[in-house]
Amino acid sequence: MTQTTHTQTTPPGPAGRQRSPEFRFAADALRGLRQDLFRHAFAYRPLLPMSVDGPVARRLPGRMKEYAAWAPHATVAALGVLAALVGLADNELGLRALLCALLALVPVLLTLVRPVGALWLSFVATTFTAVIGNDWDTWPWLPSSFISHVVVLAVVAARTRPRTAAWMWLLTAVYGFWAGAAFGFGHYDTDVAPMLLLSALILLAVTVRHIRREAEREVTAQQTVTEHERSRRTLLEERTTIARELHDVVAHHMSVVAIQAEAAPYRVENPPEELEKAFVTIRENAVAALTELRRVLGVVRAEDYAAPDAPQPTLADLDGLLANVRQAGLTVDKAVTGAVRELPQGVELSAYRIVQEALSNALRHAPGASARVEIGYVLGGLGLRIVNGPPPAPHLIKPSPGAGHGITGMRERVSMLNGEMTTTPTGEGGYEVTVFLPVPAAGSAIEGEA
């Protein structure tokens, strides 16, 4: 006899019943209604002063700019006063006229501090105004309460989300038909249709403006994030390029150390055993360091990166670079001060790349201009100054914006060598780049390594 086991995946009863999409949609809609218009309806939410960074407010003097920040509050108050004046005009002067004016004014002013609560107060005020007012030609909104309710809908929609505007319009329709059916007997003229039409147009305009401002804020935030990521990616690309070049330089020096350590014992007749062991240890450490260097720094090489056939450029190759730049249309002069000496290869390479990038920027942004490269060999290091003039008056060649990576790359090279760099426009309309790369003396370098 075979026993069959049944597995029940959902609990029995209503709790485990599969709900239809229509039911879930209705439940979500009611949940949104309760969250937007019922939960914390009279919570204190003051309207903050307006930002004065706009194109018009920015031009105002200091005192006027402070007042301009309260323009939305003044506008809402003025519309409330207008509704109150209409209530006074529709009734004979007296207690009833004053009460109708207050019932029109208070909900509008309440939108400044408790926007959702102002909506419910507007429904209550509309009912009382319709009961005590003299104007029985329309129902349920008398002229003062009509203006007041429209203003309340517009302000609350501007201060909340678009979904709330839809709920307010539906509640206005429900209230209008309910009030007309329950209390509008004997009144043949109803203003429910005009109210719904006018409020729909106003709420639609406010909602579209609200959605547009939200979209602009999201686009601005996304552009900020994109710009940050672009700057970060540019920085990583420049560091990768520098690491590739320094990888070749350091690998060359480590290879020389390994070869010299291997050949050194054969240059000494009958070397002591301790000396041979020392050179063997040096060679083994150099080979191990070279292997680790290639393993770690090799990851920065792109898949299509090919090692250069020629050695990395130095300041001795600067004349060839200047000749190429002159052929491209940039007039360049070079001046060298101080005693020319051989510098560490990393400093030579970085100095060459800085001059190359500065001249490339001059070609892109000031085509046809003249430039000057100054190199100063001083006791504590190397000084560079690359300055270009403005482009000629008739701009025969349009400037090229470039990728914007040049300054970033130069700063990374200078920072790597603990140097200093300043970039500033010149008074004549050109641009100047000043760099100092410290180079320690040989004695101090040996002491530091020890």
N, C-alpha and C positions, 0 to 999 in steps of 0.2 A: 504494500500500500504506500503510495507516494504522498508525502505531506508538502503542501504548497504554502509558502510564506509570502504574505502581502506586506509591502512597505508603504506606509502612508507618509507622504512628504509634507502635507499641510495639516494643521490641526483641524479637528471637526468643528462645526458650528460657524457662526457668522464671522468670527475672527479670521478663519482660514479661507474665506470665500474670495475668489478672484474678482476684483473690482473692474468695472468696465472703464474704458477711456473717458466716456462722458461723465461718469461719476467722479473720477479723479480730477477732471477739468473743473467741474463745479465745486468740488471740495477745495481745490487750490484757489479758485476765484473767491470763495467765501473766506478762506484764510487770509487772502490779500486784503479783502474789504475790512476784516476785523483788525488787521495789523495797521492799515493806513488810516482808518477813520474812527475806530473805536478804542483801540489800545492806547492809553496815555493821550487821550484826545485833548485834554486841557493842560498838557505839559508846557512848561515855560521854555519857549524857543524864540528869544529876541532876534529881531532883524539886525544884522551887523551893518556898520557903515559901509558905504560903497567904496570900492577901490578907486583911487584917483590917478591911476597910471595910464588912463586913456589919452588919445591924441588931443582932445579938447580940454579935459581937466588938467593936463600937464602944463598947459600954457597959462593957467590962472595964477594970480598972485597968492602968496602964502595964506592970508586970511580967507580969501575966497575959496581956496582949495579945501580948507577945513570945512567950510560950509557945504561945498559940493558933495562931500562924503555923505551928508544927510539928505541929499535930494530925494531918494526913494521914500524916506519917512515923510518928508514934506508933501510929496505927491499924493501918497495914500491919505494923509490927513486932509488935504485940500479936497479930494474926492468925497471923503466922508462929510466934510462941511457942506459940499454941494448937495449931497443927498439930504442932509438935515434942513437946508434952506428950502428945498423942494417940499419937504414935509411941513414946514411952517407956512409955505404959500398955499398949500392945498387945504388948510384948515384955518378956521377963525382963531385969532390970537386968544390964547388961554392955556389952561392946563393940558387939554387934549392935544393942541398943536405942539406944545413943548415936549410932551411924551412921545408923539410921533417922530419929532426931530431926534430925540435921544435914541429911540429904537432904530433909527436909520444910521446914526453916527457911531454908536458903541460897537456893533459888529465889525465895522470897517477899521476902527482903531484897534480892536482886539487882534486883528490879523498881524499886527506888528510884534506881538509877544506870544500869542497862543493861536496860531493859524487854524488848526483843525477845530479847536473849540469855537472859533469865530463862525465857522460854517454852521454848526448846530445852533448857535445863538441867532444866526441870521434866519433860520427856519422859524424859531420861536418868535423872533421880533416881527417877522412877516405876518404871522398869524395874529398877534396882538394888534399890529397896525391895521390889518384888514377888518378887525372887529370894532376898533374904536375910531377909525378914520371916517371922514365925511365922504370921500370919493368911493361911490359904490358902482361906478360904471365898469370897472374892470375887476377881475378876481383871479387869483388870490393876491397878486402883487399890486399894491398901489404905487404911484409914481416914485415916491421916496424909497420904499422898500425894494422896488424894481432896480433902481440905481444902486442901492446899497448891496443887494445880493449879487449883482453882476460884478461889482468891484471886489466883493469878498471872494467870489469864484476865481477871478483873475489873479488876485494876490496870493491866495492859497495855492493855486496851480503853479505860480512862479516859485513858490518856496518849497514845494514838495516834488514828488516824482510824477512822470506822465501818467502812470497808472492811476494815481489819485485823482487826476483831472477827469478821467473817464468815469470813476465812481461818483464824483461830485455831480457830474451831468446826469447820470442815471438817477441819483437820489433827488435831484431837482425835478426831473420828469415825474418820478413817483409821487413826490410831495405835491406837485401841481395838479396832477389828475386826482389824487386823494382829496386834496383840499377842495377842488371843484365839485367832486361828487359828494363830499360830506357836508360842506358848509356853503357851497355856492348856489343853493336853490334860490331861484328868483333873479339870478344874475346871468344874463344871456351873453355878455361879452367877457370872454376869458383871455387872459394874456399869457397862457401857458405856451402857446405856439411861438409868439414873439420872444418870450424868455428863452425857450429851448433853442430857437434859431440863433439869436444874438449870442447866447452863452456858448453855443457850439463853435461859432466863428472865433470868439475871443479865446476860448480854451484851446482851440486848434492852433491859433497863432502863438499863444504862450507856450504850448507844448512843443511846437516846431522850434521855437527859439531856445527852449530848454534843451531839447535833443541836440541842436546845433552846437550850443555851448559845451555840452558834455562831450560831443565828438571832437571839438577843438581842443578841449583839455586832454582827452585821450591821445590825440595826435601829437600835441605838444609833449606829453609825457613819453610817448613812444619815440619821438624825435630825440628827446634828451637821452633816453636809454640807448638809442641807436648811435648817437654821437659819442656817448661814453664807450660803447662797445667798439666803435670804429677807432677811437683814440687808443683804446687798449690793444686792439689788433695791430694798429700801426706801430705802437711801442714794441710789441712782441716781434713784429717783423723786423724792425730795426735791430733789436737785440739779437735776433737769429742771424742776421747778416753779419753783425760784428763778431758773434761767436764763431761763425764759419771762417771768417778771415783769421781770427786769433787762433783757431784750431790749427790752421796750416802753419802759422808762425811758431806756436809752442811745439807742435809735433816736429818741426824742423830742428829746433834747439835740442829737444830731448833725443832725437836721433843722433845728433852730433855728440852729445854727452855719452851715449851708449857706445858709439864707434871709438871715441877718444879713450874711454875707459878700457875697451878691449885691446886697443893698440898700445897703450901706455907701457905695460910690462915688457914689451919687446924692444922698447927704446932704452931700456936700462940693462946694463950688463950685470948678470947675477943678482937680480932683485931679491930682497928678503921675502921670506914666505908670507910675513904679515902684510907686506905691500901688495903682493899678488892677491891675497885674500881680500884686501881692501878694494882693489880695482875690480875684482870679480863681484863684490857686493855692490859697488857703484853701478856696474853695468847691469846687474840683475834688477836693481831698483829702478834704473832708468828705463829698461825694457818693460818692467811691470807698470811703471807710471805711464809710459807711452801707450801700452795696451789699454789701461783704464781710461786714459784720455780719449782714445779713439772710440771706446765703448760708450762713454758718457756724452762727450760732445758730438759724437757722430750722429746722434739722433736729431740734431738740428739741421742736418743736410736734407734738402728736399730730394724727392725721388729722381728728379731730372737734373740734380746738381752735379756738375763735373768739376773736379779739382782743377785749378788753373795750371796751365803748362808753365807759365813764367812765374818768377818770384813775385811776392806782393810788392806793390809800388812803394817808394819812399820819396822823400823830398828831393832826392837827386833826379827823379823822373818828372819833376814839376815843370820843367821847360817844355817837355813834350805835351803835357796837359794844356799849358798856356797857348801853345801853337795851335792845338785843335780848337780851343775856344776862340782864338782870333779868326780862324777860318769860318767859324759859325757866325761871325759878325759882331763880336764883342771886343772892343779895344782894351787890352789888358797891359798894365805895367807891373814890373816886379822890383821890389827893393829889399835887400838883405843887409841887416846890420848885425854887428857882433862877430865873434870868431866862429866860423862855421865848423862844426864838429859832428861826429857820428853819434846819433842818439839811439836809445833802445828801439828795436824794430817795431814794437807796438806803438810807440810814440810817433815814429816816422810814418807808419801806416795811417794812424788816426789823423795826423796833421795833413797828410795828402788828401784823405777823404773829406776832411772839413773844408779845405780849399776847393776841392772838386764840387762839393755840394753847394757851397756859397756862390761859386761862379755859375753853376747850373741854375740856381735861383735867380741870379741876375739876368741870365739869358731868357728865362721864362717871363719874368715880371718887368724887365726893362730892356727889351730888345733894341739893339742899336746904341746902347749907352756905353760909357767907358767905365773901367774898373781898375782897381789898384790892389795888389797883393803885397803886403809887408810882412817880412819874416824877421824876427829878432831873436838872436841867440844870446841869452842872458845867463848869469851865473846859476840861477835856481831853476831854469827850465827853458821853455820855448814860447815865444809870443807870436800870435798871428793876428793880422788885421786885414780884413777884406772889405773894401768899401766900393760901392758903385754909384754913379751919378744917375740923374733922371733920364728917361728916354728922350730922344730928340723931339722937338716941337711937332713936326708933322709925323704922326704915328703911321709909318708905312707898314709896320708889322704889328699885329695885335698881340698884346700880352697873353701868355698861356697860363691859366690858373694853376696847373700842376695838381699833384695829389696831396700836397700839404705835408709831406713826410720829411722834408729837408731839415727843418729846424729841429724836429724830434730826433732825427738821426745824429745830428751834430751834438745836441745836448747829451745824448746817451754816451757818445764817445768821450766827451769831456768829463762827464760824471764818472765813467769807468776809470779814468786816469786821475781822479780827484782834482780836476782843474776847475777853471772859472770861465764863464762865457756870458757875454752881453750882446744883445741885438737891439738896435734902435734905428729909427729913420733919421736921416740927416736933414739939416735945414734946407738943403737945395732940392729935396724931393727924392733923394736916393736912399740907400740902406747900408748899414754898417754892421759887421760882425767882428767882435773882438774876443780872442780866446787866449788863455794862458794855460799851458800844460807843464806842470812841475816835473822836473827830472832830477832826482837825487844824485849827488856825487857818488863816484865809484866807491870811495871809502865808507861813506855812510850806508850805502846799499849793502856792502859786505857785512858791516856791523849789524844791520837790521836782520839779515838772513841768519847770522850767528845767534 
